[in-house]
Amino acid sequence: MKINKEGYKIIATSGLICLALWCMIYYFQSHESKVSLLITSAAILFSFWLFIVAFFREPRRVKIHDPELIFSPCDGRVVVTEVVYEDEYMKQDMLQISIFMSVTNIHMNWSPVGGEVEYYKYHPGRFLIAWHPKSSTENERTTTVVKLDDNNHVLFRQVAGLIARRIVSYIKVGDKVKQNDVFGFIKFGSRIDVLVPKDCELLVEIGDPVVGSQTPIARLRK
């Protein structure tokens, strides 16, 4: 299993903490209860550490390129499909598709479209539950706008959740991004909003599970 680079420090730190806790249990427990307690505590701590490792797993996926399609930027479940007024950059009505990631999902982020990064901004903020309606505008988040070859624009936001405390984005203004290339990572529970032209054909419904870089969520009108 390949591990994403964003997990190296956390995996090492959590492993050392688990080992230290086990050593403390070993040192402070009486001899009579030591064996059973050591086995139980080792199993619990090791299972917790494996969960941390699994969170940062990096899957191998086929890269799909289709300029007419907009793909899911992450694994998760669709929680919003509605037309909203985008007032940060585009200043127009757009179709918003929001995808919630639980702590068990892959948390890598893939670019839903290919083109040139025209706008990027990091916003510090709160840590409301990721499916809360105000999380898109009040939580810690990034906003990225990509200009497509046909001059359409797609905006996507990485939104931190209740547990997430760090959003990572690898792209900046002026970058040329390829559809379904990895562009970032969100650590522990979050969501991504994708805002597309409002006349796009919606290909998913609320409640649908989606796979990052593999599931089309909308189709651009010709």
N, C-alpha and C positions, 0 to 999 in steps of 0.2 A: 504494500500500500504506500503510495507516494504521499508525502506530507507537504502542505503548503508552507512556504518560507515564513509566513506571518505567525506560524505556530511554534517555531523553534524555541524562542525565549520562554513562552508560556509553558510549553511542554517540559522544558528543562527545569524551570522554577517550580512548577507543581510537582514534578517528580521528586525534587529535593525536599520539598515540604512534606510530602507523604512519607518519605523515608525518615525524616526527622521525627514525625509524629509516631511512627512505628517504633523507633528507637526509644522514645520517651515512654511509650507503653511497656516496652521490654524492661526498661530500667526500674520503673516505679511499681510494677505489679508483683504480688507475692508469688512464691514458687508454685503453690498449689493450683492457682488459676492461670498460671502463665501460658501453658501450652495451648489450651483451648482459646484463650483470649488472643494470643499472638496469631493463631491461625485465622480466627474470625476477623481481627483488625487488618491483617495483611490482605485478606480477600476483599474487604470493603475498600481499603485505600488503593489497592491495585485496580479494582473495577472503576473507581473514580478517575484514576489516572488514565486508564484506557479510554474512558469517555472523553477526556480532554484531547487525547491523541486523535480519536476518531472525528472529533469536531473539525479538525484541521486537515482532514483527508482531501486529497486532490484527485478527482476522477479523470479518466481518459475519455474524451468524447470526440466524436467525428465533427469536424468544422463544416458547417453548412453556410453557403453564401447564396442569397437570393435577394436582389435589391428591391423586390416588390413586397417582401415580408419583413415584419418586425418580430424579433424573437424575444422570448422571455430572458431577462438578464440574470435570473437566479432560479434556484429550486424553491418550491413553496406552493402556496395556494392563493388563488385570486380572491381578493377581498373587496375590491372596488372596481367598478366599470361605470364611469359617468363623465359627462361633459362638464368641464370646469373652466373658469376664467383664470388663465395663468398670468399673474401680475408681476412676477420677478424679472422676466426677460422678454418673453414673446408678446406679452400684452394682448392676448386674444383668447378666444374660446378654444379649448383643446380637449380631446378625449383622453381621460386619465384611466390607466389600468394599474392597479396597485397589487403587489404580491407580497404576502407575509411569509417570512421564514421562521420556522420554529428552531429550537436549539438542536434538533436532530437533523436538520437539513444541511446540505453542503452550503457553505457561506461564501464561496467564491462568486464573483460578479463578472458577467460577460457583457460586452457591448451589444445591444440589441440591433444596431445598424452599423453600417460603415460610412465613413465620410471624414470631414474635418471638424475638429473641436473648435467651436466658435465662442463658447462661453463656459467658464468654470468658476465656482465659488464655494468655499467652505463656510458653513454657518454653525457657530457654537449654539447650544440651546439646551432644552430640557430633555428628560428621558421618560416621557410618557409611554404607556404600553403601545407597541408599534401599530396596533390596529385602531387606535384612538383617532378620530377624524382630525384632531388638531396636531397630530404628530408630524404631518407633512409640512407644517408651517412653524411649529414651535420647538420640535426636537433638534438635537444635533443632526446635521445633514450636509450633504454636498449636492450641488446642482450642476449638471453638465448638459450642454446643448451641442448637438452634432448637426452640421449642415450636410445634407446628402447631395449626391451628384446631380439630382434633379431639382435642387434648390429647396426641397422640403426640409423642415427642421424637426428633430425629435429631441425632447428633453427628458432626462431621467435623473431621479434623486435617490441617493442612498440615505436612508433614514434610520438613525439609531433607535433601538427599542428600550424597554425597561432594564434589560440586563446589559445590552451592548454599551460599551464606553469608548470604543475606538473604531472609526471608519477610516479605511485606507483606500486611496485612489491613486492610480499610477499615471493618469493622463493630465495634460495641461493644454491651455489654449494654443492652437496652432498645430497640434498633433494630428496626424492622419491615423485614424483607427480603422481596423478591419472588423467586419461583422463577426461576432461571436469570438473575438479575442478576449482574453481576461483583462479587465480594466481595474479591478479592485477587490476588496475583501471587507466584510463587516464582522466583527467579533461578537458572537453570542446573541442570537435573537434580534430580528430587525425586519425591515421591509424596503422594497424599492418601488417607487412610483415611476411609471413610464407615461409621458404625455406626447401624443401623436396628433397629426392633423385630424380635426373633428369629423372629416368626411371619410376617414379610413373605415374599412370593413373590420368589425370586431370579430375575432375568431375564438374567444373564450367567454365563459360566464362566471359569475361569482360562485365560488366553491370549487372550481376546477383545479386539479393539481397540475403543476407545470414543471418542466425540467429546463434548467438554464442552458441556453445555447442550442436547445433541441426543439422546443415547443413554440410554434408561431402563435403570436397573440393578436396580431392585426395585419391587415394587408393594405398597402397604399393604393389609392385610386390612380388609374392611369390618366 
